[in-house]
Every structure is written in structure tokens, then in C-alpha cells.
Amino acid sequence: MNSTTENQKQNKPRDIIAYLVRTFPKCFTSDARACRPLKIGILEDIMAAKPEDCPYTKTALRAGLGKYTAWWAYLRAEKPGAMRIDLDGNEASAVGDEEAKYAAERLRASREKFESEHPEIAAERRALAAAKKAARLAAESAGENENGSVDESGADGASGAPQRQRRRFQGQGKGKGMKSGFGQRRRERPEGAQRVRSESSEKEKAREEKQKAIFEQQKASYRQADLASLKKGDRVKIGTGSSFVDGTVTEVFLSSGEVSVDLASGMSVKIPGGRVSVE
């Protein structure tokens, strides 16, 4: 095996991520539930704090970070107001609205790509999620008595389990307060519920129109970057289709017309030059 192939094998993103988890356990994790957004500029912190015997170059570590920040758990963690953490697990700054929106768009696109490439696995996951939801609802229903709460006054023989008090249907169950099924009461729709939903929809539509107007205004004030004039360290704007996010150029590939960029969120991405703009 030649040295190039050996280095490629060593620099697999999953191996780099495993190294980061071992080296900085208060910052990186392999547990989806514990994943938190990273501090902006975390790569430079890693370069300053990494052990002398670290087997990875800055380029390799950047690739590993790119894979980590593309993890679905990480993208889900980038919610508005969520606190970013440094290598020691200390909170640094909050995730901004635009950063969170970009993360949500990346997550949606990644999921759609996965489902199109692996329809059978996607179908199994949806079926499993539906089964879990059904089991949860059944458990919640089983824990309710006719008044919608657990009756803890009695026990079921030797098992000692809470008894669930039920009563039979009377008539067709169409009257006010009648049961629509065991453990469930047909709820009366609150007055004005339809109006509230309508107002909520109108507010959401107004927010979308406002965001679209802001995007178009920004788009008019920016110009597409000339790849030939871009260089490492240049500050740029990355178009996501509905907003712009800040980024810093790390490398330009004139042959393919692509640009590697470090985003303000800490993510590293390689994107088509047509999505790169400057003020």
C-alpha cells in the first residue's frame, strides 16, 4: 500500500471525528442527544490545543469538522438561541436566526437526498416512527380513566397495577361529553379556534413575505463573486435560496468552479461558485 492510499485511509472523516471525540470529549460527542452547536472558529482552537502527536493536518481536521457539522443531530441542535460551546464545553455565543434557518435547510435537503437514494431504508424508518408514535399514544390512553386521568385509588389484584375505570357507551355517544372511544373524550372545539388558526396562518405568511423581501433586497445589494479574483481569507455571502449567510473563503477550485468556505456557524462547506456573492 503506497503512502497516499494509507493517508487517505487514515483521514477518513469518521476516524477524524472519533479522534475529536476522544481528545475533546466536553465538546464533541457521538451521542445524538448530547450534540451541541460548536463555537465559531472552533477549527483554530483545535489547532492551538491539539496534542503534538495529532496525526491529522489542518485540512484533514477541517474535513472531519465538515462531516460532524453535517450530521443530522448537529443540524437539529442548531436552533435559534441555542448556545454554542468551546472545546471545554463552556458556552460561547448563541445560534442566530439566519444560522438556524440555514441549518434547517441543510437538514431538509440532506434527508430528501437520503430518502431518494435509499427509499427502502426511508420507508422502514417511517414505519418504525409510526409504530413508536402509536405505542406512545396507546400507553397514554391506557393511563387515562374516563375523566382523562389515572385512577390511583384501586389496584388490580396481585399485580397492584392502577385500575382503569371504564363505562359503557350510552346511545351513540353523540351528546356533549360522551365518549368517542375507550380512554378518549370527544373534545368540543373552542370557540374562535378556526379564527386563531387563520390568524396564525396569516402571520406566518406575513413573516415569509417579509423574509422574501429582505432576501431580494440583499440580493440586489450583492454581486456574484468572480472566482478568479477570490483568495483565501476573503469574506463572502453564501446564498441559501431564501437568505444569505456569512462565510470566509478557504480555497478556490477554478477547474470545477467551486469554493470551500468556512461559515460563521463553524461549518465548512464546498459549494458552486454561483452561490458565492460579495458586497
C-alpha positions as CSV (number, residue, x, y, z in Angstrom):
1,M,0.0,0.0,0.0
2,N,1.5,3.3,-1.0
3,S,1.7,6.3,1.3
4,T,-1.1,8.2,-0.5
5,T,-3.6,5.4,-0.1
6,E,-2.5,4.9,3.5
7,N,-3.1,8.6,4.3
8,Q,-6.5,8.6,2.6
9,K,-7.5,5.6,4.8
10,Q,-6.2,7.3,7.9
11,N,-8.0,10.6,7.0
12,K,-11.5,9.1,6.8
13,P,-13.9,11.6,8.3
14,R,-15.4,9.1,10.8
15,D,-11.9,8.4,12.1
16,I,-11.2,12.1,12.5
17,I,-14.5,12.6,14.3
18,A,-13.7,9.7,16.6
19,Y,-10.3,11.3,17.4
20,L,-12.0,14.7,18.2
21,V,-14.5,12.9,20.5
22,R,-11.6,11.2,22.3
23,T,-9.4,14.3,22.5
24,F,-12.1,16.9,23.3
25,P,-15.0,14.9,25.0
26,K,-16.5,18.1,26.5
27,C,-17.1,19.5,23.1
28,F,-17.6,16.6,20.6
29,T,-19.8,13.6,21.1
30,S,-21.1,10.5,19.3
31,D,-24.4,10.7,21.2
32,A,-27.0,12.4,19.1
33,R,-28.9,13.5,22.2
34,A,-25.9,15.3,23.6
35,C,-24.8,17.0,20.4
36,R,-24.5,20.9,20.7
37,P,-23.5,23.6,18.3
38,L,-19.8,24.5,18.1
39,K,-18.2,27.8,18.8
40,I,-17.5,29.9,15.7
41,G,-13.8,29.5,14.8
42,I,-13.5,26.1,16.6
43,L,-11.0,24.9,14.0
44,E,-8.4,27.4,15.1
45,D,-9.0,26.5,18.7
46,I,-8.4,22.8,17.8
47,M,-5.2,23.7,16.0
48,A,-3.9,25.6,19.1
49,A,-5.0,22.9,21.6
50,K,-4.3,19.6,19.8
51,P,-1.6,17.3,21.1
52,E,1.8,17.4,19.4
53,D,1.3,13.8,18.3
54,C,-2.0,14.6,16.5
55,P,-1.9,12.5,13.2
56,Y,-4.1,14.9,11.3
57,T,-3.4,18.0,9.3
58,K,-5.5,21.2,9.4
59,T,-7.1,20.2,6.1
60,A,-8.0,16.8,7.4
61,L,-9.4,18.2,10.6
62,R,-11.5,20.7,8.5
63,A,-12.9,17.8,6.5
64,G,-13.8,16.0,9.8
65,L,-15.5,19.1,11.1
66,G,-17.4,19.4,7.9
67,K,-18.7,15.9,8.3
68,Y,-19.5,16.4,12.0
69,T,-21.5,19.6,11.3
70,A,-23.4,17.9,8.5
71,W,-24.6,15.3,11.0
72,W,-28.4,15.4,11.3
73,A,-28.2,15.6,15.1
74,Y,-25.9,18.6,14.8
75,L,-28.2,20.4,12.3
76,R,-31.1,19.7,14.6
77,A,-29.2,21.2,17.5
78,E,-28.7,24.5,15.7
79,K,-31.9,26.1,16.8
80,P,-32.4,29.8,17.3
81,G,-30.9,30.8,20.7
82,A,-29.1,27.5,21.3
83,M,-25.7,28.1,22.9
84,R,-22.5,27.2,21.1
85,I,-19.7,25.6,23.1
86,D,-16.0,25.7,23.1
87,L,-13.5,22.8,23.4
88,D,-14.0,22.8,27.2
89,G,-17.8,22.7,26.9
90,N,-18.2,26.3,28.0
91,E,-21.0,28.4,26.3
92,A,-19.7,30.9,23.8
93,S,-22.4,32.5,21.8
94,A,-26.0,31.9,20.7
95,V,-27.1,30.5,17.3
96,G,-28.6,33.3,15.2
97,D,-31.9,33.1,13.3
98,E,-30.2,33.0,9.9
99,E,-27.8,30.3,11.0
100,A,-30.6,28.2,12.4
101,K,-32.6,28.7,9.2
102,Y,-29.6,27.6,7.1
103,A,-29.1,24.5,9.3
104,A,-32.8,23.6,8.8
105,E,-32.5,23.9,5.1
106,R,-29.4,21.7,5.0
107,L,-31.1,19.1,7.2
108,R,-34.2,19.0,4.9
109,A,-32.0,18.8,1.8
110,S,-29.9,16.0,3.3
111,R,-33.0,14.0,4.4
112,E,-34.6,14.3,1.0
113,K,-31.4,13.2,-0.7
114,F,-31.1,10.2,1.6
115,E,-34.7,9.2,1.0
116,S,-34.3,9.4,-2.7
117,E,-31.1,7.3,-2.7
118,H,-32.4,4.8,-0.1
119,P,-36.2,4.5,-0.4
120,E,-36.4,1.2,1.3
121,I,-34.5,2.3,4.4
122,A,-36.5,5.6,4.5
123,A,-39.8,3.6,4.3
124,E,-38.6,1.3,7.2
125,R,-37.7,4.4,9.3
126,R,-41.1,6.0,8.7
127,A,-42.8,2.7,9.6
128,L,-40.8,2.5,12.8
129,A,-41.5,6.1,13.7
130,A,-45.2,5.5,13.1
131,A,-45.1,2.4,15.3
132,K,-43.4,4.2,18.1
133,K,-45.9,7.0,17.9
134,A,-48.8,4.5,18.0
135,A,-47.3,2.7,21.0
136,R,-46.8,6.1,22.8
137,L,-50.4,7.1,22.2
138,A,-51.7,3.7,23.3
139,A,-49.7,4.0,26.5
140,E,-51.0,7.4,27.2
141,S,-54.5,6.3,26.5
142,A,-54.2,3.2,28.8
143,G,-53.1,5.5,31.6
144,E,-56.3,7.6,31.5
145,N,-59.6,6.9,33.2
146,E,-63.0,8.2,32.0
147,N,-62.1,11.7,33.3
148,G,-58.8,11.7,31.4
149,S,-56.6,10.9,34.5
150,V,-55.1,7.9,36.2
151,D,-57.3,6.4,39.0
152,E,-54.8,5.5,41.7
153,S,-57.5,4.6,44.3
154,G,-57.7,0.9,43.4
155,A,-55.3,-1.9,42.4
156,D,-55.7,-4.8,40.1
157,G,-55.4,-7.9,42.3
158,A,-52.0,-9.3,42.9
159,S,-50.3,-7.1,40.3
160,G,-51.1,-3.9,42.2
161,A,-51.4,-2.0,38.8
162,P,-53.7,1.1,38.8
163,Q,-57.2,0.2,37.8
164,R,-58.7,1.9,34.8
165,Q,-62.3,2.7,35.3
166,R,-64.4,2.5,32.2
167,R,-68.1,2.8,31.5
168,R,-70.1,1.6,28.6
169,F,-71.2,3.7,25.7
170,Q,-74.7,5.2,26.1
171,G,-76.6,5.8,22.9
172,Q,-74.4,6.6,20.1
173,G,-72.0,8.8,22.1
174,K,-73.0,11.9,20.1
175,G,-74.1,14.0,23.0
176,K,-71.9,16.6,24.7
177,G,-69.4,14.9,26.9
178,M,-70.0,11.4,25.6
179,K,-67.0,9.1,24.9
180,S,-65.8,8.7,21.3
181,G,-63.7,5.6,22.4
182,F,-62.1,4.0,25.5
183,G,-59.9,6.4,27.3
184,Q,-60.8,9.2,25.0
185,R,-63.3,12.0,25.3
186,R,-64.6,13.8,22.2
187,R,-63.4,17.3,22.7
188,E,-65.5,20.3,21.9
189,R,-63.7,22.7,19.6
190,P,-63.1,26.0,21.5
191,E,-64.9,29.0,20.1
192,G,-62.8,31.0,17.8
193,A,-60.3,28.1,17.2
194,Q,-60.7,28.4,13.5
195,R,-60.2,32.2,13.7
196,V,-57.0,31.7,15.7
197,R,-55.6,29.2,13.2
198,S,-56.5,31.6,10.4
199,E,-54.7,34.5,12.2
200,S,-51.6,32.2,12.8
201,S,-51.5,31.3,9.1
202,E,-51.7,34.9,8.1
203,K,-48.9,35.8,10.5
204,E,-46.7,33.0,9.1
205,K,-47.5,34.2,5.6
206,A,-46.6,37.7,6.5
207,R,-43.3,36.6,8.0
208,E,-42.4,34.6,4.9
209,E,-43.2,37.6,2.7
210,K,-41.1,39.9,4.9
211,Q,-38.2,37.4,4.8
212,K,-38.5,37.2,1.0
213,A,-38.5,41.0,0.7
214,I,-35.3,41.1,2.8
215,F,-33.7,38.4,0.7
216,E,-34.5,40.2,-2.5
217,Q,-33.2,43.5,-1.1
218,Q,-29.9,41.8,0.0
219,K,-29.7,40.0,-3.4
220,A,-29.9,43.4,-5.1
221,S,-27.1,44.8,-3.0
222,Y,-24.7,41.9,-3.5
223,R,-22.9,40.8,-6.7
224,Q,-21.8,37.4,-7.8
225,A,-18.2,36.8,-6.9
226,D,-15.5,36.5,-9.6
227,L,-13.8,33.2,-8.7
228,A,-10.6,34.3,-10.4
229,S,-10.2,37.2,-8.0
230,L,-11.2,35.3,-4.9
231,K,-8.5,34.4,-2.5
232,K,-8.1,32.6,0.9
233,G,-9.5,34.8,3.7
234,D,-12.0,36.8,1.7
235,R,-15.3,37.5,3.4
236,V,-18.3,36.4,1.3
237,K,-22.0,35.9,1.4
238,I,-23.5,32.5,0.7
239,G,-27.0,32.3,-0.9
240,T,-29.2,29.6,0.5
241,G,-32.2,30.3,-1.7
242,S,-34.1,32.3,1.0
243,S,-31.3,34.1,2.9
244,F,-27.6,34.9,2.9
245,V,-25.1,33.7,5.5
246,D,-21.6,34.9,6.1
247,G,-18.5,32.9,5.2
248,T,-14.8,33.0,4.7
249,V,-13.0,31.6,1.7
250,T,-10.6,28.8,2.5
251,E,-9.9,27.5,-1.1
252,V,-10.9,28.2,-4.7
253,F,-11.2,25.5,-7.3
254,L,-11.1,27.2,-10.7
255,S,-11.2,23.9,-12.6
256,S,-14.5,22.8,-11.1
257,G,-15.9,26.3,-10.4
258,E,-16.3,25.5,-6.7
259,V,-15.3,27.3,-3.5
260,S,-14.5,26.0,0.0
261,V,-15.9,28.2,2.7
262,D,-15.9,28.3,6.5
263,L,-19.3,29.5,7.6
264,A,-19.9,31.7,10.6
265,S,-21.7,28.8,12.2
266,G,-18.5,26.8,12.3
267,M,-19.4,24.6,9.4
268,S,-17.1,24.1,6.4
269,V,-18.7,23.6,3.0
270,K,-17.7,23.2,-0.6
271,I,-20.2,25.0,-2.9
272,P,-20.7,26.0,-6.5
273,G,-19.2,29.4,-7.3
274,G,-22.6,30.7,-8.4
275,R,-23.8,30.7,-4.8
276,V,-21.0,33.0,-3.6
277,S,-21.6,36.7,-3.5
278,V,-19.7,39.8,-2.3
279,E,-20.8,43.2,-1.2
